[in-house]
Amino acid sequence: PLRPALLGNLVPAHVNVWMGSSPEGTCTGLHHDYHDNLYVLLRGRKRFQLFAPSDAPYLYTRGDIERIHPNGRINYKGFAT
């Protein structure tokens, strides 16, 4: 697999690429991803508000939380993840 030196010993298994442009800026609603992401901003600015995995029970999640892994991944009751 592709293994850029920047990643050290990490091996990217899933890669997401998001590109866009807007003179007014863009807004992404509160969400969590199932895979790690590397965000590259080519122009403009983007503000991120990050929450610790321990905050998940206090947020509006997509279902009932079964387990929160140390890396922040969330398993929901009734959903295979």
Order of alpha helices (4+ residues) and beta strands (2+ residues): beta-beta
